[in-house]
Amino acid sequence: MLKKLRLRLTLLCSLLTGLVLLCMAAAVIAVSEGQTKQANATAFQSSINTIVFKLQSDQSVSITWLAQLESSERLLIHIEDNGTPLFFRGAWRPQTSRSELVAAAKERAGELGVNAAAPPASRLETSSVQFELRGEQGERYLAAVVQIPTNRSWQSLTLLRDMTDKDAEMQRQRFLYLGLALLSMLALFGVSWWFAGRSIKPIEENTRKQVEFVAAASHELRSPLAVIQASAAAMKADPEKGEHFRGNIERECTRMGRLVSDLLLLAGSDAKTWSIQFSPVELDTLLIETVELFRPLAWEQKQKLTLELPEEELPELRGDAQRLQQALCVLIDNALHYTPEGGRVVVRAINGQKSIRLEVEDNGPGIPPEHAAHIFDRFYRVDKSRNDKSHFGLGLSIAQELVRLHNGRISVQAAPSGGALFVVELPAAARRSGKEA
C-alpha cells in the first residue's frame, strides 16, 4: 500500500514538474527560433540591399563578385536587364534546379503583385516582395523579387537563400532542448522517488509502531484473560480451592485494569484530548510530596530513597501539578523496581538559568546502550521475555508525553553509580504556548 502511495507521489511530482519543464523548454525554443528567424531575415535583407546598391551604382557587375556572394551566403542570384537574363550560371548547385527555383519565385512574386518580366511602375523607387519557397525535395528558401529602375531602363533581381543548413541547426537545437528536458524529468523522477520515500517514512514508521503496539497490547491482555479463564474453570472443578482461585482472578483483573487505564491515557494523548490545567506550581513542595509517597515502598524493599534540593528555593513553575507528579511517579517507581534490595534511589532538582533539571538516579543494573534509544517506545522493555508482570512498558511513554506537554524534554543516560539516570528539563519560566491539550 505504501509502495503504491510512494509511486503515485513520485509520478505526480514528476509529471507536474515535467510539464513545467516542457513548457519552459517550448518557450525557450520558441524565443530562440524567433530570434534566429529574425536574424536570418535581417541577413537576407542585407544581401538584397547589397546587390541592389551594386546594380544601381555600378555600370557593370563582376561575375566573380556574384559567385563569392552566392557561396558565402548560400544565395541563388538571378539578374535580368530589361527582361534579358544576365549570363551567370551560379557558384553552387541546389537540390532543386536553379531554373525551376527562379521560375517558381517569379511566379509567386507575380501573384503577390511584382512582375519580374515587366518594367516597374515607378521610375524612382524600387518595388519588391519577399516570401518563402519550397523546393522539390522540401527544402526551404527565403525568396525575394525586386524591380530596380536604372538610368538605362530597369533591372530585376530574383534572389533566393537556401535555409537547409539553418533549418537543420534549428532542428538540432530543438532536440537538444527536448533532450535536456527529458533528462531533467528522469533526474526529477529519481529525486521525487527519494523525496517521496522520505515523506512517507514517518507513515511507515507509524504503521510499524501501530502494528507492534496492537501486537504487544494483545499479548499483555491475553495473559491476564487466560489466567482468569483458567481460574474460573478451576473453581468449578475444585470448589474447595475457590478462595485461592478468586484471589488470582482479582489480581489479574487489577492488573488488566491498570493496563487498560494506561492505554486510555496514551490514546488520549494521541487524540490530543488530555486535559492540562496550567497554574503556578511550587516545585519544592511537589517533589517532597511525591518522594514521600514512595518512602513506604522503598522501606519495604529495603532501599534508600533520598531527595536532594538546592539551597536556594526553586522558582515557581507554570504547569499541571497532578500531571507533573504523575510523570515523576513513573520515574521513581521505575527506579525502585529495577534497583536491587539495599540499593539507593536519588531524586534531585537543579536550578539552571533557563531550565529546571529534575533527575532520578538509581544504582540498579542500568540500561544497555542498544536499548537506551527505544526505552521510551510503547511496550518496549529490556526484558523481551515479558516475565515481569508488574510493568507493561507504558509508563515511560506516558511520562514522555506528560513532559512534552509542559514544553520539556526527558532523556536517559548512564549514571555514575552504574545504574540509570533519567533527566527531565522544564523551562525555568515555563510559559504555556499554543492551546491546552
N, C-alpha and C positions, 0 to 999 in steps of 0.2 A: 504493500500500500504506500509506504513512504518512498520506495524507489520510483513508483509511478508518479507520486507528487513531485519528486525531485526532477524527473524527466519532463513533466509538464511545465514546471517553473523554468527549467533550462530552455525548453523550446519557446515558451512565451517570451522570455527575456531576449533570446537570440533573434526571434522573428521581429519583435518590436524594434530592437536596436539595429537589426539588419535592414529593416525598411527605412529607418532614418539614414543609415549609411548609403543605401542605394539611392535614396532621394538626393542626398548630398553629392554623391558621385554623378548622378544625372545632371544636377545643377552645375557642377564644375565642368562636366563635358559640354553642356550647352553654352556656358560662358566662354570656354576655351575655343570651341568651334566657331562661335560668333566672332570672337576676336580674330581667329585665323581667316575666316571668310572676309572680314573687313580688311585685313592686311593684304589678302590676295586681290581683292577688288581695287585697293589703293595702288598696288604694284602694277596691276593691269592697266589702270587709268594712266599711270605714269608712262607706261610703254606707249599707249596711244598718243599721249601728249608729245613724247619724244619724236615719234615718227611723223606726226602732223607738223610739228615745228620744223623738222628737217625738210619735209616736202615743200613747205611754204617759204623757207628761207634760202634753200639751195636750188641752183639751176638743174643739178643732177644728183642722183642718189647712188652711192657706191654699192655694188653687189657684195663686196667683202663686208662692208658695214652691216648690211642686212643679214648676211649669213652669221656673223658673230652675234648679232642681236637675237636672231632666232635660236641659236644653240644655247646661249646663256640663259634665256628666259623661257625656253620651250615654246616658242611662238611659231605661228604659221602666218606669213605676211604675203598678202596679195594686193598689188597696186595696179590700178588702171589709170591711164592718162587719156581723157576724152573718150573713155569706153574701150581703149586698147590696152590689154594687159601688158605689164612690164615683164620683160623676159627674165624670170628668176625662178629656178626650179626648187629652191629651198635648200636648207642645210641639213635636214634630217627627215626621216620617213615616219609619219604617224601610222597608227594601227589601221585607220581608215584612209583611203587615198585622199591626197590633198585636193584634187579637183572636186571630189564629191563633197568634202567638207566646205570648200569655198562656195560651191553651188548651193548647198543647204543653208549656209549662212546668209547668202544674198537673198534667197527665197524667204527666209524668216524675217530678214530686215525689211523686205518689201511688204510683208504682212503687217509689220509694225510702223510703216509709213516712210521708210527711207529706201529709195530705189537706187542701187549702186550703178545701174546702167543709164540713168538719166541725169542731166545737169542739175545742180542744186537750185532750189527756189530762190535763195539769196546769193548775191554776188559778194557779200561782205562777211557773212558768218558761215561757219561750218554747221552741218547738221549730222547728228549721229544717233545711234541706238545701240544698246548693249543687252545681251541676253545669254542664256546658257544653251549649249547644244550637245547632243549625244551622238557619238559615232556608231558605226555598225557593230562594234564589239561592246557597246555600252559605256565606253569611256566618256568622260565629261570634259567639255571645253567651255571656257569663257570666250564669248564672241562679241565682236563689235564691227559695225559698218559705218564708215564716216565719209561724207561728201565734203570735199575741200575745194573752195573756189581759189583759183590762182590767176596770175597775170595772163597766162597762156589760154586759159579757159577753166577747166575744172579737173579734179582728180578724185578718185575714190580709193578708200583703204578698207580692205577686209582683213581683220586681224582675229586670230584665234590663239588661245593659250591652253595647252594641254595640262589638265589638272589631275592626271592619273597618279603621279607621284605624291601630290598634295593629299589626294583622297586616301591613298594607301597609308600615308603618315597619320592622317586623321583617324583611320580605322585602327591602326596600331595603338593610337592614344586611347581610343575607346576601350579596346581590350585591356590595356594597361590599367585604366581606372577601374573597370569592372572586375579585373583580376584582383586588384588590391582590395576592392570592396568585399569580394568573396573570401579572400584570405583573412580579412578582418572579421568577417562573420564566423569563419571557422575558429579564429582565436577567441572571439566573443563566446562561442559555444563552449569552448574549454573553460573560459573564465566563469561563464554562467553556471556551468556544471559544478565547478568548485564552490562558487558563491552559494548556489542552491544547497549544496551539501552542508556548507557552514550554517546556512539559515535553518535547515531542518534538523540540525544536530541536537538543539535543545529539545525538539519534539521527540526525536529518537530516544534521547536520554530520559525524558519524562515518561515515555511509553515503557521503556525498560524498567524504570523505577516503579511505575504503576503495576506492572506485571509482578515484580518482586514483592511489592507491598501486598498485593492481593494474595500471593502465594504464602508469604510469611504470616499474614493475618489469618488465613485459613488454617495454617499449621498450628498457630497458637490457640485458635478457637477449637480446633478438633481435639486437642489433648484434654482440656477440661470436660468437654462434652463426652468423650469416651469414658473418662473416669466416672462421671455422673451416671451414664447409662449402665456401666458395669456395676456400680454400687447399688443402683436401683434394682438390677436383676438379682444381685446377691442378697439384697434384703428380702426379696420374695422367696429365694431358695433357703435362706437361713435366717428366719425372723429373730432368733436369739441374739444375733450379732447386729441387729438393726441400728443400735446406737453408734457403733463403730462406723458403719457404712454411711449413716446420716451425717456424721462429722466430716467424712470425705466429701460428701455432696455439698455441704455448707462451705467448706474451704475452697472447693473448685468454683462454686457459684461466686464467692467473694473475689476470687482471682479473675474469673471471666468478667465480672462487673467492672473491676479495675481496668482491664484491658479495653473493654468497650468504652469506658469513660475517656481513656487516653485517645482512642481512635476518634471519638467525637470531638475532643479538643483539637486534634490535628485537622479534622475535617472542617471545623470552624475557622481554623487559621487559613486553610486553602481557600475557603469561600469568603474570606475577608469579613467574617461576622463576629470575630472576637470583640468583646466589649472591654475597652481600655479606658479607665477613668483617670485622667491626668489631674494630679493635685500635688501640693508640696509634700515631700516625703522626708522624714528625719532618718537618715540612713543609719546613724549610730544605733538608734532605738530599734530599727528594723533588724539589724544584724544581731543585736543582743537577744531579741525575742526569738529569732529563727534558730540561733545556736542553742538556746535553752530548750527548744522543742526536741532536740536530738540528744540532749545530755542523758536522759534515762536509757536510750538505746545504746549509746556509747558505753555507759556504765555496765549495762547488761552484757555487752560483748567484750568487756574488759579492755576498752580502748580509751585513749585520751583525746578529748575534743577541746580545743582551745580557740579563743578569739583574740586577735591582735588588732588593736585600733591605734591610729596615730595619736600623738599627744594633743594636737590641735583638733578642734571639733570639725567633723566633716561638713562640707557645705550642704545646704538644703538641695534636694533633688526633686525635679518635677517628673512624676511618673505614677504608676499604679502600684501602690504598696502591696496589695494582695498578689498581683501578678509577679512582681519582683521577688516576693517571698517564695512564691511557687517555683520560680527558676532556681533560687538558692537552695530550696529544699531538695530539688532534683540532684544538684551537685553534691550536697552534703550527704544525702542518702546513698548516692553512688559511691562516694569516697569511703563511707563507713562499711558499705557492703563488701568492697574489694580490699579493705585493709585487714590484715590478719589480727588475731587476738593479741593484745598487748601493743598494738600499733598506735599511731598518732595521726590525727587529722587536724589541720590548722586552717582556720578561716581568718583572713586578714583583709584590711582595707588600706589602700594607699592613696593619699590625696595628691593628684597631679595638678599641673597648671590648667590643662584643658580637659582633663578627664579624671574620673574616679575609677580606680582599679580595684576590683574585688578578686581575691584569689582563694581557691580551695585546694589545699595540698595534702596529699596522703603519702605514706611510705609503704604502699602496697606493692604488687608486682609490676605496676606501670603498664603502659600501652606500647606494644611493639611499633616501630616506625611505619611498617607497612599497613597498620590498621588505623593510625592516627588520622589519616586523610578521610576515613569513612566513618569515624566514630559518631558523627552527628547524623548519619543517614538513618532513616527509619528502619527499625527491626534489625539494625546491624549490631552484632555482638562479637567480641573477640572469640568467645566460646561458640564455635559453629555447631557444636553438638546439641545446643539448647538444653543442656541438663539443668541449668539454673532456671527454676520456675518462678522465682520471685521478681525477676526483671524481664521485661519484654523487649528491651532495646528501643523504647519510645521516649523515655524520659529526657535524654539529651536532645532529641529532636524538638521536644516541647520547650525545653529551656532555650534552645537557639532561637525559636520563633518568638518567645517572650522578650528576649534581649533585643532582637531585631526590631520589634515594635517600639522599643524605647530608644531607637536610633543608636544602639550599642553594638558591640562585637563580642563574640565568645570564641575562645580558642583553647587548645590543649597542647601541652609540651611536657617534656620530661622534667621531673622535679629533682632538685639537688639531692634529695634523700633517696632517689631511685624510683619513687612512685610516679604518680601523675599530678600535674599541676594544671588546673582549669582556671582560665583568666577571663574575667568579664570586664569590659571597659565601657563605661557610660559617660556621656557628655557631662562635664562639670556643672554647666549651667544648662541642663537639658531643657531644650525648648521643643515644644511639640510642633512638628512640621507635617503639613497635609491634614487629612481628615482622620478622625479617630477610627481605628479599625473596628 
